[in-house]
Amino acid sequence: MNDERSFSVEEVDAVAPPPKARVEDVTPEPRRRDYLDGFLAQKPEPVGSGEPGGDIYEAVVASLKEIYDPEIPVNIYDLGLIYGVEVADNGHVVVSMTLTTPNCPVAESMPAEVELRVGAVAGVSTADVNLVWDPPWDPQKMSDEAKLELGML
């Protein structure tokens, strides 16, 4: 197989510039209104008292932030021991929580203290505490504030 290639070279002094793009006979569309127009003026929808951001829910969370783990100088909410807070319309509150370990020395007293403190919140009729072990607690559940307090950040 014979593969012959030939090249021709042509020398030039200059190359003509390419033509510029031109738009002719176009009428611009009227400018559309901003899609955020009116959005920023809207008022937020009211939040129920038992939902995050609601009065009772936030008061329950504040009361949980007043309870400190006796071995770790961080409140149980920021420590990540509280897995859930549910507030019913009738003021019944259910707190799902765990402890750092099943052998925690406050395993018997901590849930009772949580129930007592949450039950004392204005607007709460009854409080129940569910102590759960699944998923198990680990340091990743702590808030950044708790990690900073413990020197983990």
Buried (B, 14 or more C-beta within 10 A) or exposed (E): EEEEEEEEEEEEEEEEEEEEEEEEEEEEEEEEEEEEEEEEEEEEEEEBBBBEEBBBBBBBBEBBBEBEBEEBEBBBBBBBBBBEBBBEEEBBBBBBBBBBEEEBEBEEEBBEEBBEBBBEBEBBEEBBBEBBEEEEBEEEBBBEEBBEBBEEE
